[in-house]
Amino acid sequence: MGISRRKFLGWFGGLSATAATAATSAIAGSNHHFKGHPDTMGVLHDINRCIGCRKCEEACNTVNELPKPEKPFDDLSVLDQKRRTHADVYTVVNQFQQGKEKVHVKKQCNHCMEPACASACFVKAFKKMPNGSVVYDESVCVGCRYCMIACPFNIPAYDYDSVLSPKVTKCTLCHPRVQKGLLPGCVEACPKEALIYGNRKELIKIARKRINKHPDQYIDHIYGEHEMGGTSWLYISGTPFSEIGMREDLGVKSAPELTSGPLSAVPIVVGLWPVLLTGVYAISKRKDKVAEEEKAEAVKAAENVAEEHLKNQIAKLKLEATKEKEAAIKKEVTKALEEAAKEAEKKAEAKAAEAAPEKKEDE
């Protein structure tokens, strides 16, 4: 059943109007600068204490019931490559060589005080919770992936296998566990207490105390205290953060301050983004399906040609074999007849020779 040009344009116009309305609502929301919950919780990651054991990765995988990785968690060879989070991996530990020493850094969602992902999301699929977690509601997500573009830490990942039921994945700061009074899985599993969970203000005090007590061991900087308006995930380190894969060019302004103007300029594009992406994906999958069908047909045709060729070759060989057999038989018959003729001739000559002396005696 075909779709008329007029009907298509009508649908497109309706989508545009809906997108403009949704985007206008998002613009109004983005002008409000949320300054964070007063008693928000967080995690302090003391990079100096991290040994790269990957126990945090294993705990995250178990708690979130994620697919098991190809290599087991006790295989530390994966640390030889720089990794990032993706749809089935919410946290990774990366290794950096600093002279003769190896520095290990855990990477996951930093749970910003004013999240860029929430600021960019026009359907409000992301929300900052009082306990510090930035949670995601996949039931309202339209798959626009603006959160992925907005995040300065390159964290949100997209499940490309569920394009018709969009889903973005990232660390949740173990929100369900925290609500039950439990520690985040990674914090509970850390054998060296490189991860501490608690009130964000208290964590900053702990971090400052360690820096002041051991100024020769720590950089005088609590990463996440002010970056992008502050984050619930904090870091202290003895190595400059820029040398261990962490951005130091973010400034202290929060995401809404940076994105409210630019986002207001593209309301319709934002609204139509999921529609376009879904269409592109569908076309791509269709092309892949057609390509597979054409490939299967080509293979079948090649098999048929090969089978026909093989039949012809076998028939030809059989014919040649029959001819060769007949020739061989004919040759053998001719040879046998010739030998028989020679034998008969010899017998005749011998008989004639025997008869000759008898004839002489009679004479």
N, C-alpha and C positions, 0 to 999 in steps of 0.2 A: 504494500500500500504506500503510495507516494505522499509526500508532504508538499503542499503548495508554497510558493514563495511568500504569498501574503500571510499564510498561517505561521510560517517560520519567523517572519519579521514581527508578527504579533507576539509570538512567544518571547522573542528576543527583547522586544520593548517592555514586556511584563517583567522579565528578569532584570532589566536595567533599572526599572522603577523600584523594584524590591531592593536591589543592591544599593541604590542611592539612599533609600530610607534607612536601611541597616547601617550604612556607612555614616550617615548624618548622626545617628544615635551614638555610634562609636566615637565620633569626633567630640560630641558633647561630653562623653564620659572621659575622654583622654585629657580634657582640660582640668580635671580634678586631680591634684597631686596628693596622693595618699602617702603619709609620712611613716607608715609602719605601726604595728601594734606595740604598745609600751613594754609588755613583758614577753616579747617573742623569744622563742628558743632558737638554738642553732648548734653548730658543730665547730670545734676548733681542731684543725689538722696541723699538728706539729711535724713538719716535714723532716726535721732533724731526727726524729724518732722512728720514722717509717723505714722498714727493712725490705719492702717489696715482696712480702710473702704471698700476696694475693688472697689472704684469708677474707678480706673485705669483699673482694669480687665474688668469692664462693658464697659468702653469706647473702649477698645481694641477689645472686642467682637463685638461691634456695628460698629466701623470703618471698620473692616476687614470682616464684614458680616459672622461671624462664627456661628456655631450651638449653640443654647442656652444650658447652662449647666443644669444638673438634678436639682440642687439646685439653687435658685435665688441668685443674687449677694449680696443682703442684709442679707443673711443667713451667719453669721460669724462663725458658727460651723465648717465650712471647715478649719478654721485656726488651729484647733486642730490637724490636720495632716500635715506632711511635703509633699509638692507637687512639681512637676516639670512641665515644659512646655511639651505639646504633640501636636499631629497633629492639634487638634481643639482649642488649648489654647496657645496663644503666650506669655502670661505673667501671673505670679502668685505672690501672696503676702504670705510669710510664717511668722509664729509667733514663737518667741523664748522667753522662760522664763528666765529672768535674775534677780534672787532674787525675790523681790516682784514686779518688773517691767516687762512689756511685750514689746519686741522689734519686730518691723515689718520691713521686708525686701522685696522689690520688685525684682523679678527675671525675666529676659528676655535676649535676645541676647545683648551682650555687645558691639557689633560692633567694633571689634578690628581694630587698625590702620593698622596692617598687618595680616589679618584674617587667622586663621589656616584652616578654611573650604575652603577658596579660594586657599590656598597653596596646600591642599591635592586633590583638584578637577582637574582631568586631562582633563576635557572637558570645564573648565572655566565657570561652571554654577553660580559661586559666584563672585561678583565683589564689590570692595570698591569704593563708589561714593564720589565725591568732598564734598557733604553736610554731610558726615559722615556715611551714611547708608551703610550697607553691603546687597546688593540685590541679588536675586536668579532668574535665568532664567530656568524655568522648561522645556522649549522646547528643551534644549540641555542635560538635565540631563539623565543619563543612569541608575540611581538607585543603584550605587555602594555603597553608604552610607559611603564613606570614610570621608566625612565631619563630620558625627556623631562621628566617632572614633577620628578624629583629634581635635575636639573642646574641649579645656580644661575646659570649663564651662558646658559641658553636655547639650547643648541647642538644636541643630537641631533635629527635630522629623520627622519620616517617615510615610507617609500615606500608610499603608499596604493594604488598600482596592483598591488601583490603581496600582498594580504591573506592569501591561502592559503599563501604562502611568505614570512612576515614578514621585513622587512629594515629596520634602522635605519642611517642613514648619518651620517658625521661625518669630520672630519680624522683621519688615522691617524699624523700626524707622519712621513708617508712611511716607515712601518715597514719595508716590503720593501726600499726603497732604502738605508735606514740599515743594515740587516743586511748589505748588500753593500759597505758602506764609503762610500756616496755621501751627499751632502748632501740634505736635504729639498728638493723642487722649488722651493718659494717662496724659500728661503734662497739657493739657487744662482742664481735669476733676478733677485734684487733688485739694481738698478744702483747704489744709494746705500749699500749695506751697512747698511740700516736693520734687517736681520735677521741675527743671528749665532747659529750653532749650535755647541754645545760642552757641556762638563761644567757642570752646573747651579751648582756651587759657584764655578767660575771665572767663570761669567756674572754671578753676584752681585757678585764682586770687580770685574769690568769696569764693571758698572752703578754701583757705589759710587764707583769712581774717577772716572767721568765726572761724577757728581753733585758730588763734592767739588771737582773741577777747575773746573767751571762752575756754581757755585751760583746764579748769576743766570739760568741757562738751563734749569735742571731743578728740578722739585719734589723735595723730599727724601723720596722714597718709591719703593721698588721694588715695583711692583704684582705680586703673585703670590709674593712671598717668603714671606708668612705667610697671605694670604687663604685661607680654607677649608683650613687646614693646609698651604698651599703648592701651587704649580703648577709644571709644567715649562716653561710659557710665561710669560716675565717681561716686564714693561714699564717703561720710564722715559719721562718726559714733562715738558715745560715748561708744560703746561696741567693744571689740577686734573683728576683722572680722572673725577670726578663730572660734569664739564662736557663730557666727550667720550664719553658713553654707557657708562661702566663703573661697576659697583656698588661702593660703598664701605661697604655696610652688612652685609657678610658675616661679619665677625669672623674669628677665627683658628682656631676649632674645625673639625676635619675632618668630612666628611660622616658617617662611621660614628657619631661621637659624637652627631650631631644626629638620625640616622634610626633607630638600633637600637631605641629605645623605641617610637616611633610605628608602625614597620613590624610590630612584634610583635603589635600590637593588631588587625591586619586580615589574618591569614593566608589565610582562605578567599576574601576579596574579591580579594586579590592573585592567587590561583591561578585564580579563575574569570574574571578580567578579560579574558584573551585570548579565552576562549570567548564571553563576552558581546559583546565587540567584533566578533568574527567573525560572530556571529549578527545583530547590528545592521547590520553592513555587508552581509551577505547579504540581509537583509530590505530594506535600502535599495536594493541593486542590483535585487532582484526588483521593487520598486515602480517603479524607473526603467524596467525592462524592460516591465512591464505598461503603464506610462504611455506608453512609446514605441509599443507595440503598439496601444493604444487610440487614440493620436494617428494612427498609420498607418491604422487602420480608419476613423477619423473623416474623414481626408483622402480616403480611397477612396470613402466614402459621399458626401462632398460632391462629389467628381468625378463620381460616377454621377448624382447629382441634377442637377448642372450640365449634364452631357451630355444627360440626358433632357429637361431644360428647353430646351436648345439645339435638340434635335430637334423638340420641339413648336413652338418659335418659328419654325424654318425651315419646318415643315409649314404653320404658320399663314400665314406670309408667302407661301409658294407658293400657297396657296389664295386668299389675298387678291389676289395678283398674277394668278392665273388668272381670278378674277372681274372684276378691273379690266380685264384684257385682253379678256375676252368682252364686257364692257359697252362698251369702246371700239370693238370690232369692230361690235357691234350699232348703236352710235351712228353709226359711219361708214357702215354699210349703209343705215340709215334715212335718213341725210343724202343719200347717193347716190341712193336711190330717190326722195326728195322732189325733188332737183335734176333727176332724169330725168323725173319727172312734170311739173315746171314747164316743162322744155324741150319736152316733148311737147305741153303745153298751148299754149305759145307758137307752136309749129309749126302746130298745128291752127288757131289764131286767124289766123296769117299766111296759111294756105291758104284759109281762109274769106274773108279780106279780098280775096284775089286773085280768087276766084270771083265775088264780088259785082258788079264792073264788067262782066264778061262777060254776066251775066244781064240787066243793064240794057240792053245793046246788042241783045240778042236781042228784047227787048220792043219 
